[in-house]
Amino acid sequence: MSIKTNNMSSIIGLKDLRLNTGKYVSAIEKGRSFTVVRRSRPIFKMMPVDEWGDEGVWKTLVDFRDKNGNGINARDLLKMLNKIDKNEKA
């Protein structure tokens, strides 16, 4: 059960979030925000990334898609991750 606080933000219980995670993720993707409470005390807030004001800090480390849309082989993925790890240590 969520408690509406304004047009874009609601208060939800932690148990409700656990039971309905997909529903809340979809709502967040549409611009909604939620304050999650446990035992009537707020513990964290969920909101769309653009509200953070820091979209520029995200970078793609690995793109799991390939050109034909079928994904990549797990061995190839491990090679890519090892290469990234070696570059960051250098």
PDB file with one MODEL, atoms N, CA, C and O in Angstrom:
MODEL        1
ATOM      1  N   MET A   1       0.840  -1.173   0.000  1.00  0.00           N
ATOM      2  CA  MET A   1       0.000   0.000   0.000  1.00  0.00           C
ATOM      3  C   MET A   1       0.890   1.244   0.000  1.00  0.00           C
ATOM      4  O   MET A   1       1.722   1.398   0.894  1.00  0.00           O
ATOM      5  N   SER A   2       0.736   2.114  -0.964  1.00  0.00           N
ATOM      6  CA  SER A   2       1.531   3.340  -0.986  1.00  0.00           C
ATOM      7  C   SER A   2       0.670   4.517  -0.557  1.00  0.00           C
ATOM      8  O   SER A   2      -0.543   4.519  -0.765  1.00  0.00           O
ATOM      9  N   ILE A   3       1.296   5.500   0.031  1.00  0.00           N
ATOM     10  CA  ILE A   3       0.623   6.712   0.469  1.00  0.00           C
ATOM     11  C   ILE A   3       1.077   7.827  -0.442  1.00  0.00           C
ATOM     12  O   ILE A   3       2.267   8.138  -0.501  1.00  0.00           O
ATOM     13  N   LYS A   4       0.143   8.434  -1.154  1.00  0.00           N
ATOM     14  CA  LYS A   4       0.501   9.486  -2.103  1.00  0.00           C
ATOM     15  C   LYS A   4       0.804  10.777  -1.347  1.00  0.00           C
ATOM     16  O   LYS A   4       0.036  11.187  -0.477  1.00  0.00           O
ATOM     17  N   THR A   5       1.925  11.415  -1.682  1.00  0.00           N
ATOM     18  CA  THR A   5       2.272  12.668  -1.020  1.00  0.00           C
ATOM     19  C   THR A   5       2.181  13.858  -1.974  1.00  0.00           C
ATOM     20  O   THR A   5       1.895  14.973  -1.537  1.00  0.00           O
ATOM     21  N   ASN A   6       2.415  13.642  -3.255  1.00  0.00           N
ATOM     22  CA  ASN A   6       2.185  14.673  -4.278  1.00  0.00           C
ATOM     23  C   ASN A   6       2.091  13.966  -5.625  1.00  0.00           C
ATOM     24  O   ASN A   6       2.053  12.737  -5.670  1.00  0.00           O
ATOM     25  N   ASN A   7       2.052  14.707  -6.709  1.00  0.00           N
ATOM     26  CA  ASN A   7       1.854  14.093  -8.029  1.00  0.00           C
ATOM     27  C   ASN A   7       2.938  13.096  -8.409  1.00  0.00           C
ATOM     28  O   ASN A   7       2.658  12.118  -9.104  1.00  0.00           O
ATOM     29  N   MET A   8       4.168  13.325  -7.967  1.00  0.00           N
ATOM     30  CA  MET A   8       5.266  12.496  -8.444  1.00  0.00           C
ATOM     31  C   MET A   8       5.962  11.708  -7.329  1.00  0.00           C
ATOM     32  O   MET A   8       6.877  10.938  -7.619  1.00  0.00           O
ATOM     33  N   SER A   9       5.565  11.872  -6.081  1.00  0.00           N
ATOM     34  CA  SER A   9       6.255  11.211  -4.984  1.00  0.00           C
ATOM     35  C   SER A   9       5.257  10.514  -4.071  1.00  0.00           C
ATOM     36  O   SER A   9       4.162  11.024  -3.834  1.00  0.00           O
ATOM     37  N   SER A  10       5.636   9.350  -3.563  1.00  0.00           N
ATOM     38  CA  SER A  10       4.785   8.584  -2.662  1.00  0.00           C
ATOM     39  C   SER A  10       5.634   7.957  -1.574  1.00  0.00           C
ATOM     40  O   SER A  10       6.845   7.793  -1.725  1.00  0.00           O
ATOM     41  N   ILE A  11       4.979   7.609  -0.475  1.00  0.00           N
ATOM     42  CA  ILE A  11       5.630   6.883   0.607  1.00  0.00           C
ATOM     43  C   ILE A  11       5.179   5.433   0.507  1.00  0.00           C
ATOM     44  O   ILE A  11       3.984   5.147   0.433  1.00  0.00           O
ATOM     45  N   ILE A  12       6.153   4.515   0.506  1.00  0.00           N
ATOM     46  CA  ILE A  12       5.829   3.088   0.412  1.00  0.00           C
ATOM     47  C   ILE A  12       6.567   2.333   1.510  1.00  0.00           C
ATOM     48  O   ILE A  12       7.620   2.767   1.977  1.00  0.00           O
ATOM     49  N   GLY A  13       6.009   1.211   1.911  1.00  0.00           N
ATOM     50  CA  GLY A  13       6.655   0.369   2.896  1.00  0.00           C
ATOM     51  C   GLY A  13       7.703  -0.518   2.247  1.00  0.00           C
ATOM     52  O   GLY A  13       7.593  -0.875   1.074  1.00  0.00           O
ATOM     53  N   LEU A  14       8.717  -0.869   3.020  1.00  0.00           N
ATOM     54  CA  LEU A  14       9.786  -1.727   2.520  1.00  0.00           C
ATOM     55  C   LEU A  14       9.246  -3.080   2.057  1.00  0.00           C
ATOM     56  O   LEU A  14       9.677  -3.600   1.028  1.00  0.00           O
ATOM     57  N   LYS A  15       8.311  -3.648   2.806  1.00  0.00           N
ATOM     58  CA  LYS A  15       7.727  -4.933   2.423  1.00  0.00           C
ATOM     59  C   LYS A  15       6.995  -4.818   1.092  1.00  0.00           C
ATOM     60  O   LYS A  15       7.105  -5.704   0.244  1.00  0.00           O
ATOM     61  N   ASP A  16       6.247  -3.727   0.905  1.00  0.00           N
ATOM     62  CA  ASP A  16       5.544  -3.500  -0.362  1.00  0.00           C
ATOM     63  C   ASP A  16       6.543  -3.402  -1.508  1.00  0.00           C
ATOM     64  O   ASP A  16       6.300  -3.941  -2.588  1.00  0.00           O
ATOM     65  N   LEU A  17       7.663  -2.720  -1.285  1.00  0.00           N
ATOM     66  CA  LEU A  17       8.702  -2.616  -2.313  1.00  0.00           C
ATOM     67  C   LEU A  17       9.246  -3.994  -2.671  1.00  0.00           C
ATOM     68  O   LEU A  17       9.408  -4.308  -3.850  1.00  0.00           O
ATOM     69  N   ARG A  18       9.530  -4.822  -1.661  1.00  0.00           N
ATOM     70  CA  ARG A  18      10.040  -6.176  -1.922  1.00  0.00           C
ATOM     71  C   ARG A  18       9.045  -6.990  -2.740  1.00  0.00           C
ATOM     72  O   ARG A  18       9.435  -7.714  -3.656  1.00  0.00           O
ATOM     73  N   LEU A  19       7.769  -6.873  -2.414  1.00  0.00           N
ATOM     74  CA  LEU A  19       6.745  -7.682  -3.078  1.00  0.00           C
ATOM     75  C   LEU A  19       6.387  -7.171  -4.476  1.00  0.00           C
ATOM     76  O   LEU A  19       5.900  -7.934  -5.310  1.00  0.00           O
ATOM     77  N   ASN A  20       6.626  -5.889  -4.731  1.00  0.00           N
ATOM     78  CA  ASN A  20       6.195  -5.271  -5.994  1.00  0.00           C
ATOM     79  C   ASN A  20       7.301  -4.474  -6.668  1.00  0.00           C
ATOM     80  O   ASN A  20       7.044  -3.421  -7.251  1.00  0.00           O
ATOM     81  N   THR A  21       8.530  -4.970  -6.590  1.00  0.00           N
ATOM     82  CA  THR A  21       9.685  -4.232  -7.109  1.00  0.00           C
ATOM     83  C   THR A  21       9.500  -3.811  -8.560  1.00  0.00           C
ATOM     84  O   THR A  21       9.762  -2.659  -8.907  1.00  0.00           O
ATOM     85  N   GLY A  22       9.053  -4.726  -9.408  1.00  0.00           N
ATOM     86  CA  GLY A  22       8.878  -4.403 -10.831  1.00  0.00           C
ATOM     87  C   GLY A  22       7.933  -3.247 -11.059  1.00  0.00           C
ATOM     88  O   GLY A  22       8.184  -2.390 -11.907  1.00  0.00           O
ATOM     89  N   LYS A  23       6.851  -3.218 -10.312  1.00  0.00           N
ATOM     90  CA  LYS A  23       5.873  -2.138 -10.435  1.00  0.00           C
ATOM     91  C   LYS A  23       6.514  -0.791 -10.099  1.00  0.00           C
ATOM     92  O   LYS A  23       6.286   0.203 -10.790  1.00  0.00           O
ATOM     93  N   TYR A  24       7.311  -0.767  -9.038  1.00  0.00           N
ATOM     94  CA  TYR A  24       7.934   0.491  -8.634  1.00  0.00           C
ATOM     95  C   TYR A  24       9.054   0.914  -9.584  1.00  0.00           C
ATOM     96  O   TYR A  24       9.228   2.106  -9.834  1.00  0.00           O
ATOM     97  N   VAL A  25       9.808  -0.034 -10.109  1.00  0.00           N
ATOM     98  CA  VAL A  25      10.837   0.300 -11.100  1.00  0.00           C
ATOM     99  C   VAL A  25      10.189   0.928 -12.325  1.00  0.00           C
ATOM    100  O   VAL A  25      10.683   1.927 -12.846  1.00  0.00           O
ATOM    101  N   SER A  26       9.089   0.350 -12.785  1.00  0.00           N
ATOM    102  CA  SER A  26       8.374   0.917 -13.940  1.00  0.00           C
ATOM    103  C   SER A  26       7.891   2.335 -13.658  1.00  0.00           C
ATOM    104  O   SER A  26       7.988   3.213 -14.515  1.00  0.00           O
ATOM    105  N   ALA A  27       7.371   2.554 -12.457  1.00  0.00           N
ATOM    106  CA  ALA A  27       6.896   3.886 -12.093  1.00  0.00           C
ATOM    107  C   ALA A  27       8.047   4.887 -12.034  1.00  0.00           C
ATOM    108  O   ALA A  27       7.893   6.033 -12.455  1.00  0.00           O
ATOM    109  N   ILE A  28       9.194   4.462 -11.515  1.00  0.00           N
ATOM    110  CA  ILE A  28      10.361   5.346 -11.455  1.00  0.00           C
ATOM    111  C   ILE A  28      10.823   5.711 -12.856  1.00  0.00           C
ATOM    112  O   ILE A  28      11.190   6.858 -13.113  1.00  0.00           O
ATOM    113  N   GLU A  29      10.808   4.734 -13.770  1.00  0.00           N
ATOM    114  CA  GLU A  29      11.190   5.014 -15.158  1.00  0.00           C
ATOM    115  C   GLU A  29      10.261   6.052 -15.787  1.00  0.00           C
ATOM    116  O   GLU A  29      10.650   6.738 -16.733  1.00  0.00           O
ATOM    117  N   LYS A  30       9.043   6.171 -15.271  1.00  0.00           N
ATOM    118  CA  LYS A  30       8.073   7.153 -15.782  1.00  0.00           C
ATOM    119  C   LYS A  30       8.140   8.476 -15.029  1.00  0.00           C
ATOM    120  O   LYS A  30       7.318   9.363 -15.258  1.00  0.00           O
ATOM    121  N   GLY A  31       9.122   8.615 -14.123  1.00  0.00           N
ATOM    122  CA  GLY A  31       9.329   9.890 -13.450  1.00  0.00           C
ATOM    123  C   GLY A  31       8.860   9.952 -12.009  1.00  0.00           C
ATOM    124  O   GLY A  31       9.030  10.990 -11.370  1.00  0.00           O
ATOM    125  N   ARG A  32       8.280   8.896 -11.470  1.00  0.00           N
ATOM    126  CA  ARG A  32       7.815   8.896 -10.083  1.00  0.00           C
ATOM    127  C   ARG A  32       8.981   8.758  -9.120  1.00  0.00           C
ATOM    128  O   ARG A  32      10.037   8.241  -9.485  1.00  0.00           O
ATOM    129  N   SER A  33       8.791   9.220  -7.894  1.00  0.00           N
ATOM    130  CA  SER A  33       9.765   9.068  -6.814  1.00  0.00           C
ATOM    131  C   SER A  33       9.056   8.434  -5.624  1.00  0.00           C
ATOM    132  O   SER A  33       7.855   8.616  -5.429  1.00  0.00           O
ATOM    133  N   PHE A  34       9.820   7.687  -4.833  1.00  0.00           N
ATOM    134  CA  PHE A  34       9.244   7.018  -3.673  1.00  0.00           C
ATOM    135  C   PHE A  34      10.168   7.155  -2.475  1.00  0.00           C
ATOM    136  O   PHE A  34      11.382   6.990  -2.593  1.00  0.00           O
ATOM    137  N   THR A  35       9.587   7.458  -1.325  1.00  0.00           N
ATOM    138  CA  THR A  35      10.293   7.392  -0.065  1.00  0.00           C
ATOM    139  C   THR A  35       9.903   6.066   0.568  1.00  0.00           C
ATOM    140  O   THR A  35       8.721   5.784   0.766  1.00  0.00           O
ATOM    141  N   VAL A  36      10.908   5.252   0.884  1.00  0.00           N
ATOM    142  CA  VAL A  36      10.658   3.925   1.440  1.00  0.00           C
ATOM    143  C   VAL A  36      10.804   4.002   2.960  1.00  0.00           C
ATOM    144  O   VAL A  36      11.788   4.521   3.488  1.00  0.00           O
ATOM    145  N   VAL A  37       9.790   3.466   3.644  1.00  0.00           N
ATOM    146  CA  VAL A  37       9.783   3.496   5.102  1.00  0.00           C
ATOM    147  C   VAL A  37       9.795   2.077   5.669  1.00  0.00           C
ATOM    148  O   VAL A  37       9.285   1.139   5.056  1.00  0.00           O
ATOM    149  N   ARG A  38      10.387   1.945   6.850  1.00  0.00           N
ATOM    150  CA  ARG A  38      10.356   0.701   7.607  1.00  0.00           C
ATOM    151  C   ARG A  38       9.942   1.072   9.028  1.00  0.00           C
ATOM    152  O   ARG A  38      10.570   1.910   9.674  1.00  0.00           O
ATOM    153  N   ARG A  39       8.881   0.438   9.497  1.00  0.00           N
ATOM    154  CA  ARG A  39       8.338   0.748  10.828  1.00  0.00           C
ATOM    155  C   ARG A  39       8.053   2.241  10.973  1.00  0.00           C
ATOM    156  O   ARG A  39       8.360   2.854  11.996  1.00  0.00           O
ATOM    157  N   SER A  40       7.464   2.805   9.930  1.00  0.00           N
ATOM    158  CA  SER A  40       7.031   4.216   9.896  1.00  0.00           C
ATOM    159  C   SER A  40       8.179   5.225   9.900  1.00  0.00           C
ATOM    160  O   SER A  40       7.954   6.414  10.123  1.00  0.00           O
ATOM    161  N   ARG A  41       9.413   4.758   9.654  1.00  0.00           N
ATOM    162  CA  ARG A  41      10.552   5.678   9.596  1.00  0.00           C
ATOM    163  C   ARG A  41      11.159   5.625   8.201  1.00  0.00           C
ATOM    164  O   ARG A  41      11.416   4.535   7.690  1.00  0.00           O
ATOM    165  N   PRO A  42      11.396   6.785   7.564  1.00  0.00           N
ATOM    166  CA  PRO A  42      12.004   6.786   6.231  1.00  0.00           C
ATOM    167  C   PRO A  42      13.419   6.216   6.277  1.00  0.00           C
ATOM    168  O   PRO A  42      14.208   6.551   7.161  1.00  0.00           O
ATOM    169  N   ILE A  43      13.733   5.336   5.296  1.00  0.00           N
ATOM    170  CA  ILE A  43      15.089   4.758   5.257  1.00  0.00           C
ATOM    171  C   ILE A  43      15.836   5.103   3.977  1.00  0.00           C
ATOM    172  O   ILE A  43      17.064   5.187   3.995  1.00  0.00           O
ATOM    173  N   PHE A  44      15.133   5.305   2.866  1.00  0.00           N
ATOM    174  CA  PHE A  44      15.791   5.788   1.654  1.00  0.00           C
ATOM    175  C   PHE A  44      14.753   6.287   0.669  1.00  0.00           C
ATOM    176  O   PHE A  44      13.554   6.060   0.832  1.00  0.00           O
ATOM    177  N   LYS A  45      15.243   6.981  -0.367  1.00  0.00           N
ATOM    178  CA  LYS A  45      14.384   7.519  -1.408  1.00  0.00           C
ATOM    179  C   LYS A  45      14.823   6.953  -2.746  1.00  0.00           C
ATOM    180  O   LYS A  45      16.018   6.838  -3.021  1.00  0.00           O
ATOM    181  N   MET A  46      13.865   6.605  -3.566  1.00  0.00           N
ATOM    182  CA  MET A  46      14.147   6.134  -4.929  1.00  0.00           C
ATOM    183  C   MET A  46      13.598   7.167  -5.894  1.00  0.00           C
ATOM    184  O   MET A  46      12.475   7.646  -5.738  1.00  0.00           O
ATOM    185  N   MET A  47      14.415   7.511  -6.909  1.00  0.00           N
ATOM    186  CA  MET A  47      13.996   8.517  -7.879  1.00  0.00           C
ATOM    187  C   MET A  47      14.697   8.269  -9.203  1.00  0.00           C
ATOM    188  O   MET A  47      15.721   7.586  -9.247  1.00  0.00           O
ATOM    189  N   PRO A  48      14.149   8.823 -10.290  1.00  0.00           N
ATOM    190  CA  PRO A  48      14.810   8.661 -11.594  1.00  0.00           C
ATOM    191  C   PRO A  48      16.221   9.251 -11.569  1.00  0.00           C
ATOM    192  O   PRO A  48      16.492  10.197 -10.830  1.00  0.00           O
ATOM    193  N   VAL A  49      17.100   8.696 -12.368  1.00  0.00           N
ATOM    194  CA  VAL A  49      18.490   9.140 -12.410  1.00  0.00           C
ATOM    195  C   VAL A  49      18.599  10.620 -12.738  1.00  0.00           C
ATOM    196  O   VAL A  49      19.434  11.308 -12.149  1.00  0.00           O
ATOM    197  N   ASP A  50      17.792  11.136 -13.653  1.00  0.00           N
ATOM    198  CA  ASP A  50      17.937  12.533 -14.065  1.00  0.00           C
ATOM    199  C   ASP A  50      17.688  13.500 -12.906  1.00  0.00           C
ATOM    200  O   ASP A  50      18.137  14.645 -12.968  1.00  0.00           O
ATOM    201  N   GLU A  51      16.988  13.075 -11.854  1.00  0.00           N
ATOM    202  CA  GLU A  51      16.793  13.942 -10.699  1.00  0.00           C
ATOM    203  C   GLU A  51      18.061  14.058  -9.866  1.00  0.00           C
ATOM    204  O   GLU A  51      18.176  14.971  -9.048  1.00  0.00           O
ATOM    205  N   TRP A  52      19.009  13.156 -10.058  1.00  0.00           N
ATOM    206  CA  TRP A  52      20.256  13.212  -9.303  1.00  0.00           C
ATOM    207  C   TRP A  52      21.120  14.383  -9.750  1.00  0.00           C
ATOM    208  O   TRP A  52      21.935  14.893  -8.982  1.00  0.00           O
ATOM    209  N   GLY A  53      20.936  14.805 -10.997  1.00  0.00           N
ATOM    210  CA  GLY A  53      21.746  15.890 -11.521  1.00  0.00           C
ATOM    211  C   GLY A  53      23.165  15.483 -11.866  1.00  0.00           C
ATOM    212  O   GLY A  53      24.031  16.341 -12.040  1.00  0.00           O
ATOM    213  N   ASP A  54      23.419  14.174 -11.969  1.00  0.00           N
ATOM    214  CA  ASP A  54      24.788  13.735 -12.236  1.00  0.00           C
ATOM    215  C   ASP A  54      24.842  12.680 -13.338  1.00  0.00           C
ATOM    216  O   ASP A  54      25.656  11.758 -13.279  1.00  0.00           O
ATOM    217  N   GLU A  55      23.985  12.815 -14.331  1.00  0.00           N
ATOM    218  CA  GLU A  55      23.993  11.824 -15.403  1.00  0.00           C
ATOM    219  C   GLU A  55      25.346  11.743 -16.099  1.00  0.00           C
ATOM    220  O   GLU A  55      25.700  10.691 -16.632  1.00  0.00           O
ATOM    221  N   GLY A  56      26.105  12.828 -16.106  1.00  0.00           N
ATOM    222  CA  GLY A  56      27.378  12.839 -16.789  1.00  0.00           C
ATOM    223  C   GLY A  56      28.451  11.973 -16.150  1.00  0.00           C
ATOM    224  O   GLY A  56      29.492  11.746 -16.767  1.00  0.00           O
ATOM    225  N   VAL A  57      28.233  11.479 -14.929  1.00  0.00           N
ATOM    226  CA  VAL A  57      29.256  10.675 -14.281  1.00  0.00           C
ATOM    227  C   VAL A  57      29.189   9.206 -14.674  1.00  0.00           C
ATOM    228  O   VAL A  57      30.112   8.450 -14.373  1.00  0.00           O
ATOM    229  N   TRP A  58      28.126   8.789 -15.335  1.00  0.00           N
ATOM    230  CA  TRP A  58      27.986   7.392 -15.744  1.00  0.00           C
ATOM    231  C   TRP A  58      28.752   7.158 -17.038  1.00  0.00           C
ATOM    232  O   TRP A  58      28.696   7.974 -17.958  1.00  0.00           O
ATOM    233  N   LYS A  59      29.468   6.042 -17.103  1.00  0.00           N
ATOM    234  CA  LYS A  59      30.135   5.683 -18.352  1.00  0.00           C
ATOM    235  C   LYS A  59      29.934   4.192 -18.589  1.00  0.00           C
ATOM    236  O   LYS A  59      29.803   3.414 -17.644  1.00  0.00           O
ATOM    237  N   THR A  60      29.911   3.807 -19.843  1.00  0.00           N
ATOM    238  CA  THR A  60      29.733   2.411 -20.199  1.00  0.00           C
ATOM    239  C   THR A  60      31.068   1.698 -20.062  1.00  0.00           C
ATOM    240  O   THR A  60      32.051   2.066 -20.707  1.00  0.00           O
ATOM    241  N   LEU A  61      31.093   0.683 -19.222  1.00  0.00           N
ATOM    242  CA  LEU A  61      32.304  -0.121 -19.081  1.00  0.00           C
ATOM    243  C   LEU A  61      32.275  -1.302 -20.034  1.00  0.00           C
ATOM    244  O   LEU A  61      33.275  -1.616 -20.679  1.00  0.00           O
ATOM    245  N   VAL A  62      31.135  -1.950 -20.118  1.00  0.00           N
ATOM    246  CA  VAL A  62      30.987  -3.112 -20.982  1.00  0.00           C
ATOM    247  C   VAL A  62      29.612  -3.041 -21.631  1.00  0.00           C
ATOM    248  O   VAL A  62      28.609  -2.830 -20.950  1.00  0.00           O
ATOM    249  N   ASP A  63      29.569  -3.214 -22.920  1.00  0.00           N
ATOM    250  CA  ASP A  63      28.299  -3.288 -23.639  1.00  0.00           C
ATOM    251  C   ASP A  63      28.031  -4.761 -23.921  1.00  0.00           C
ATOM    252  O   ASP A  63      28.742  -5.381 -24.712  1.00  0.00           O
ATOM    253  N   PHE A  64      27.011  -5.324 -23.280  1.00  0.00           N
ATOM    254  CA  PHE A  64      26.726  -6.744 -23.398  1.00  0.00           C
ATOM    255  C   PHE A  64      26.011  -7.106 -24.695  1.00  0.00           C
ATOM    256  O   PHE A  64      25.757  -8.280 -24.960  1.00  0.00           O
ATOM    257  N   ARG A  65      25.694  -6.118 -25.485  1.00  0.00           N
ATOM    258  CA  ARG A  65      25.043  -6.392 -26.763  1.00  0.00           C
ATOM    259  C   ARG A  65      26.096  -6.525 -27.858  1.00  0.00           C
ATOM    260  O   ARG A  65      27.166  -5.921 -27.777  1.00  0.00           O
ATOM    261  N   ASP A  66      25.798  -7.295 -28.850  1.00  0.00           N
ATOM    262  CA  ASP A  66      26.678  -7.332 -30.006  1.00  0.00           C
ATOM    263  C   ASP A  66      25.912  -6.758 -31.189  1.00  0.00           C
ATOM    264  O   ASP A  66      24.759  -6.350 -31.052  1.00  0.00           O
ATOM    265  N   LYS A  67      26.552  -6.727 -32.346  1.00  0.00           N
ATOM    266  CA  LYS A  67      25.956  -6.070 -33.509  1.00  0.00           C
ATOM    267  C   LYS A  67      24.674  -6.734 -33.993  1.00  0.00           C
ATOM    268  O   LYS A  67      23.805  -6.050 -34.534  1.00  0.00           O
ATOM    269  N   ASN A  68      24.527  -8.047 -33.814  1.00  0.00           N
ATOM    270  CA  ASN A  68      23.318  -8.706 -34.314  1.00  0.00           C
ATOM    271  C   ASN A  68      22.240  -8.844 -33.241  1.00  0.00           C
ATOM    272  O   ASN A  68      21.187  -9.421 -33.510  1.00  0.00           O
ATOM    273  N   GLY A  69      22.475  -8.329 -32.032  1.00  0.00           N
ATOM    274  CA  GLY A  69      21.455  -8.313 -30.998  1.00  0.00           C
ATOM    275  C   GLY A  69      21.294  -9.594 -30.215  1.00  0.00           C
ATOM    276  O   GLY A  69      20.364  -9.707 -29.416  1.00  0.00           O
ATOM    277  N   ASN A  70      22.179 -10.577 -30.419  1.00  0.00           N
ATOM    278  CA  ASN A  70      22.056 -11.854 -29.727  1.00  0.00           C
ATOM    279  C   ASN A  70      22.836 -11.919 -28.426  1.00  0.00           C
ATOM    280  O   ASN A  70      22.829 -12.961 -27.770  1.00  0.00           O
ATOM    281  N   GLY A  71      23.497 -10.868 -28.034  1.00  0.00           N
ATOM    282  CA  GLY A  71      24.317 -10.895 -26.828  1.00  0.00           C
ATOM    283  C   GLY A  71      25.714 -11.404 -27.146  1.00  0.00           C
ATOM    284  O   GLY A  71      26.077 -11.571 -28.310  1.00  0.00           O
ATOM    285  N   ILE A  72      26.493 -11.650 -26.097  1.00  0.00           N
ATOM    286  CA  ILE A  72      27.858 -12.120 -26.302  1.00  0.00           C
ATOM    287  C   ILE A  72      28.091 -13.398 -25.509  1.00  0.00           C
ATOM    288  O   ILE A  72      27.368 -13.697 -24.558  1.00  0.00           O
ATOM    289  N   ASN A  73      29.086 -14.126 -25.906  1.00  0.00           N
ATOM    290  CA  ASN A  73      29.487 -15.355 -25.253  1.00  0.00           C
ATOM    291  C   ASN A  73      30.120 -15.026 -23.903  1.00  0.00           C
ATOM    292  O   ASN A  73      30.810 -14.015 -23.772  1.00  0.00           O
ATOM    293  N   ALA A  74      29.891 -15.875 -22.897  1.00  0.00           N
ATOM    294  CA  ALA A  74      30.424 -15.636 -21.551  1.00  0.00           C
ATOM    295  C   ALA A  74      31.946 -15.543 -21.555  1.00  0.00           C
ATOM    296  O   ALA A  74      32.511 -14.732 -20.821  1.00  0.00           O
ATOM    297  N   ARG A  75      32.623 -16.359 -22.367  1.00  0.00           N
ATOM    298  CA  ARG A  75      34.099 -16.286 -22.436  1.00  0.00           C
ATOM    299  C   ARG A  75      34.554 -14.921 -22.942  1.00  0.00           C
ATOM    300  O   ARG A  75      35.506 -14.336 -22.426  1.00  0.00           O
ATOM    301  N   ASP A  76      33.856 -14.427 -23.962  1.00  0.00           N
ATOM    302  CA  ASP A  76      34.194 -13.111 -24.497  1.00  0.00           C
ATOM    303  C   ASP A  76      33.958 -12.024 -23.452  1.00  0.00           C
ATOM    304  O   ASP A  76      34.726 -11.067 -23.353  1.00  0.00           O
ATOM    305  N   LEU A  77      32.891 -12.182 -22.676  1.00  0.00           N
ATOM    306  CA  LEU A  77      32.600 -11.229 -21.614  1.00  0.00           C
ATOM    307  C   LEU A  77      33.731 -11.212 -20.589  1.00  0.00           C
ATOM    308  O   LEU A  77      34.192 -10.140 -20.195  1.00  0.00           O
ATOM    309  N   LEU A  78      34.176 -12.379 -20.157  1.00  0.00           N
ATOM    310  CA  LEU A  78      35.274 -12.449 -19.191  1.00  0.00           C
ATOM    311  C   LEU A  78      36.546 -11.815 -19.736  1.00  0.00           C
ATOM    312  O   LEU A  78      37.267 -11.136 -19.005  1.00  0.00           O
ATOM    313  N   LYS A  79      36.824 -12.034 -21.021  1.00  0.00           N
ATOM    314  CA  LYS A  79      37.997 -11.406 -21.635  1.00  0.00           C
ATOM    315  C   LYS A  79      37.883  -9.886 -21.579  1.00  0.00           C
ATOM    316  O   LYS A  79      38.853  -9.197 -21.264  1.00  0.00           O
ATOM    317  N   MET A  80      36.686  -9.363 -21.888  1.00  0.00           N
ATOM    318  CA  MET A  80      36.471  -7.918 -21.865  1.00  0.00           C
ATOM    319  C   MET A  80      36.656  -7.365 -20.450  1.00  0.00           C
ATOM    320  O   MET A  80      37.292  -6.327 -20.265  1.00  0.00           O
ATOM    321  N   LEU A  81      36.099  -8.061 -19.452  1.00  0.00           N
ATOM    322  CA  LEU A  81      36.220  -7.601 -18.069  1.00  0.00           C
ATOM    323  C   LEU A  81      37.662  -7.642 -17.587  1.00  0.00           C
ATOM    324  O   LEU A  81      38.108  -6.730 -16.891  1.00  0.00           O
ATOM    325  N   ASN A  82      38.399  -8.694 -17.951  1.00  0.00           N
ATOM    326  CA  ASN A  82      39.811  -8.776 -17.577  1.00  0.00           C
ATOM    327  C   ASN A  82      40.606  -7.653 -18.213  1.00  0.00           C
ATOM    328  O   ASN A  82      41.498  -7.091 -17.578  1.00  0.00           O
ATOM    329  N   LYS A  83      40.300  -7.319 -19.446  1.00  0.00           N
ATOM    330  CA  LYS A  83      41.003  -6.239 -20.146  1.00  0.00           C
ATOM    331  C   LYS A  83      40.747  -4.901 -19.430  1.00  0.00           C
ATOM    332  O   LYS A  83      41.671  -4.110 -19.242  1.00  0.00           O
ATOM    333  N   ILE A  84      39.502  -4.656 -19.038  1.00  0.00           N
ATOM    334  CA  ILE A  84      39.168  -3.427 -18.323  1.00  0.00           C
ATOM    335  C   ILE A  84      39.912  -3.383 -16.997  1.00  0.00           C
ATOM    336  O   ILE A  84      40.476  -2.351 -16.631  1.00  0.00           O
ATOM    337  N   ASP A  85      39.914  -4.504 -16.274  1.00  0.00           N
ATOM    338  CA  ASP A  85      40.585  -4.571 -14.988  1.00  0.00           C
ATOM    339  C   ASP A  85      42.076  -4.269 -15.127  1.00  0.00           C
ATOM    340  O   ASP A  85      42.634  -3.525 -14.321  1.00  0.00           O
ATOM    341  N   LYS A  86      42.725  -4.842 -16.144  1.00  0.00           N
ATOM    342  CA  LYS A  86      44.160  -4.603 -16.372  1.00  0.00           C
ATOM    343  C   LYS A  86      44.423  -3.152 -16.700  1.00  0.00           C
ATOM    344  O   LYS A  86      45.412  -2.582 -16.238  1.00  0.00           O
ATOM    345  N   ASN A  87      43.531  -2.525 -17.511  1.00  0.00           N
ATOM    346  CA  ASN A  87      43.703  -1.116 -17.876  1.00  0.00           C
ATOM    347  C   ASN A  87      43.551  -0.205 -16.674  1.00  0.00           C
ATOM    348  O   ASN A  87      44.270   0.787 -16.561  1.00  0.00           O
ATOM    349  N   GLU A  88      42.623  -0.521 -15.769  1.00  0.00           N
ATOM    350  CA  GLU A  88      42.429   0.314 -14.600  1.00  0.00           C
ATOM    351  C   GLU A  88      43.566   0.193 -13.599  1.00  0.00           C
ATOM    352  O   GLU A  88      43.847   1.141 -12.866  1.00  0.00           O
ATOM    353  N   LYS A  89      44.221  -0.958 -13.559  1.00  0.00           N
ATOM    354  CA  LYS A  89      45.342  -1.157 -12.638  1.00  0.00           C
ATOM    355  C   LYS A  89      46.624  -0.496 -13.157  1.00  0.00           C
ATOM    356  O   LYS A  89      47.538  -0.199 -12.388  1.00  0.00           O
ATOM    357  N   ALA A  90      46.671  -0.276 -14.445  1.00  0.00           N
ATOM    358  CA  ALA A  90      47.885   0.282 -15.054  1.00  0.00           C
ATOM    359  C   ALA A  90      48.024   1.761 -14.769  1.00  0.00           C
ATOM    360  O   ALA A  90      48.989   2.387 -15.208  1.00  0.00           O
TER     361      ALA A  90
ENDMDL
END
